[in-house]
Amino acid sequence: MALGQTFPRRDQIEASVLGVDWANCLIIAVQSPVRVSYFAHIGENLSSAHYPDHSLAGILLSHVPQVLSTRRCLMIEGRATLRECRVVYRSALYPLSDDGIAIDHLLGAANWRPLRKNEELLLPLIRTNWL
């Protein structure tokens, strides 16, 4: 996505530019070891206080090691249970770096909708694509 240049910096991500889409975004602060990485921002449409293990934010957080090891943008789509509702989602994780080399944050974005009748049998549980 950086077209052969360094990764974008976190300070280049402006909530005001993203407007209403900011509610569908998150930023993960990457730590070492990766399991202690944390959310620096979670858009209101991605979090779930009642079901944190079944939030889109939690799904994106589980893919951090893949993005770090490949150093590429990752698109993730699949089915999940969010707030006791079966949904289909599409999301992406983009590496960010303050020095252009070490990935220190990830920008995530996602959207979802309820599964339609009989759709669960037709859609994969999860599918990933590299950009």
C-alpha positions, 0 to 999 in steps of 0.5 A: 500500500505504501507503493515501495516507500516506507510505511505511513506513520500513525500521526498521518492517520487523522480522525477528522479526515475519516469522518464517520468512518472513524467509528469503524476504525481502530489503532493497535499499539504493537508491543513486544511480546506481541501478546501484550499489544493493546488498543490505542483507539477502538471505534464505537462500531468495533467494540463490545463491552459485553462480549469483548472476545466476540468483537470485531476489534478482538478478531483484528487483534488476533491477526497482529502476528500475521501482519508483523511477520509478512509486513503487508496489509491483510484483508480478513473476511468471514463470519462471527458472532457479535452481540449475540448476532451472527454476522458477516464482516470484512476488515483490513489491517494496515502496518504503520511505522514512525521510523518507516521500518519497524511496525509500531502500530496497525490501523484496522478498519471493519464493517459488518452486517447480519447474516441473511437466512441460509447464508451461513452455509454459503460463506467461509468461516474466515478468509484472508488476502494479502495486499 
